[in-house]
Amino acid sequence: KEKFAGEICIDFEDDWSSDDAKIFSSFFPSIKRSIREVMKSFRPFVENGLSNNGFEYLGLDFILSGDYDEKNQHLLSREAYLLEINSPPSQDTATGLPHAEDVHNCVLSDLIKLWIEPNVCSNMSASIPGGWRLVSSYNNKNSAQSMVSYDRCVLMNRFRWAAFETRMLKLSTHDLSDAILTKRIQQKARIQFEYFSLTDEVFFENAGGSQVPNQCTSLMMSSLQNRDRSTIGNDSKLKARTNMKDLLNAPSSSSIFFGSNATSLLRNLALAFSGFASRPRYKISACDEIVVSDRNHSANIDPWVTLSRLTGAKLVWWESENDQLSIFNGLQKCISSKTKIVAISHSSNVLGYVYDIEKIVQVIKQLSNGKAQVVVDGVGLVPHRCPNLILSNPDWYVISTHKMFGPHGGVLCGSEEALG
């Protein structure tokens, strides 16, 4: 019936006049016995719980069983079998069921009253919780007597738990302090670079070009010492394309192009749109518009300004902002069915703001009726995050390998649609 919709949650004293309440209440003694047995094993962990102040929120699932006398229509025996214990129980399973939500809310309310308020506010004493039936009590004053009642396994668990907490407290206050962790990370990172073996200085010019780790210089040296363009060279390029595909989560390794740097790749891409493109629909003319974000690096501005001058296409400046609403409002003003190219950066190299490229690409495609190609400068983002090009789906995406611990070079990735 409705009591069994979703999560089973019964108030044994909800309505003593109902037949259901009378039946369910008869299982309560069996449930109490099970809980007491659980507490015998669980008590050492709660009692020594320095981190939770002895408060544990458990969800116990029972199955109610009994022999039914059909002639007299009543239960002959009643047993509640414990199926599992969830710590803590998931509140999501009770969503939409008022009776189950009430139980969760009551427990969370007691958690605040019994633990959070007294520990946060030193002058506040613990409130008295309500709505609960005491099932098992334990007097820890007579510890010697209480320890006798435990079996050997429970005692060992008790000692192990206390030792574990003591060890964790020492680690948290000494060995794992922020300063020591930072120092260890620095030492581990710095020994990977030849540059840092010569100086203790901090290098701040990663945006211009990061230091190269020993693994990279070793491979570069190996390629110079073992030149064989037909075998080793091709194999190296194939591996490099595969690695870039994985790093960018690009559609395929065949969509990866290498160049001397990101600037030259963007310049060559812009020249291709001026008339060298093999597909006529990509050729820019005086009837078209090119939209350029003012938050771009000059490498993703100058080529499109030049393309506008060469073809006569209208250059539209997109004054982008740092909040989503302003971004999309700005796009609506700039993008039209005449837009053929939109040049934007994935993250601002001035302010560090990261743009939601996936949503921006969707909006641009919709406003341009699918005619615009989106060119994204990912040089500032990729050293810190994976761009996931399959998900964000820009037409063109460019990065610099020498700003992400690699050799001096650039990488351009084209979408399957852009590449044809």
Secondary structure, DSSP 8 states (H G I E B T S, - for coil): -GGGSSS----TTS-TTSHHHHHHHTTHHHHHHHHHHHHHHHHHHHHT-TTTTT----EEEEEEE--EETTTTEES--EEEEEEEESS--GGGGTT-HHHHHHHHHHHHHHIIIIIHHHHSTT-------S--------TT-HHHHHHTS-HHHHHHHHHHHHHHHHHHHIIIIIT-HHHHHHHHHHHHHTTBTGGGS-------TTT----BHHHHHHHHHHHHS--IIIIIHHHHHHHHHHHHHHHT-S-GGGEEEES-HHHHHHHHHHIIIII-SSGGG---TT-EEEEETTS-GGGTHHHHHHHHHH--EEEEE---SSHHHHHHHHHHH--TTEEEEEEESB-TTT--B--HHHHHHHHHHHTTT--EEEEE-TTTTTTS---HHHH--SEEEEEGGGTTS-S-EEEEE-HHHH-
